[in-house]
Amino acid sequence: MRRFFVALDKEMTRRHAQWLTVIKKIAHSSRPLTLKAATRH
């Protein structure tokens, strides 16, 4: 059981790292858009 949770935790960490990379890429490519949207609110 514990081994399963360790494997799951590693998988989640890897997925999280991938998401962060994707989010950073998106944020970097559309920074002016997000800044405009943030100031408009």
C-alpha positions as CSV (number, residue, x, y, z in Angstrom):
1,M,0.0,0.0,0.0
2,R,2.7,2.4,1.0
3,R,4.7,1.7,-2.2
4,F,1.6,2.6,-4.2
5,F,1.3,6.0,-2.4
6,V,5.0,6.7,-3.0
7,A,4.6,6.0,-6.7
8,L,1.4,8.1,-6.8
9,D,3.2,11.0,-5.1
10,K,6.1,10.8,-7.6
11,E,3.6,10.8,-10.5
12,M,1.8,13.8,-9.1
13,T,5.0,15.7,-8.6
14,R,6.0,15.0,-12.2
15,R,2.6,16.1,-13.5
16,H,2.8,19.2,-11.4
17,A,6.2,20.0,-12.8
18,Q,4.9,19.6,-16.3
19,W,1.9,21.9,-15.5
20,L,4.2,24.5,-14.1
21,T,6.3,24.4,-17.3
22,V,3.3,24.7,-19.5
23,I,1.8,27.6,-17.4
24,K,5.2,29.4,-17.4
25,K,5.3,29.1,-21.2
26,I,1.8,30.4,-21.6
27,A,2.4,33.2,-19.2
28,H,5.6,34.1,-20.9
29,S,4.0,34.1,-24.4
30,S,0.9,36.1,-23.4
31,R,2.3,38.3,-20.6
32,P,0.9,41.6,-22.1
33,L,-2.5,40.1,-22.4
34,T,-2.6,38.9,-18.8
35,L,-1.3,42.3,-17.5
36,K,-4.0,44.1,-19.5
37,A,-6.6,41.8,-18.1
38,A,-5.3,42.2,-14.5
39,T,-5.4,46.0,-14.8
40,R,-8.8,46.1,-16.3
41,H,-10.5,44.4,-13.4
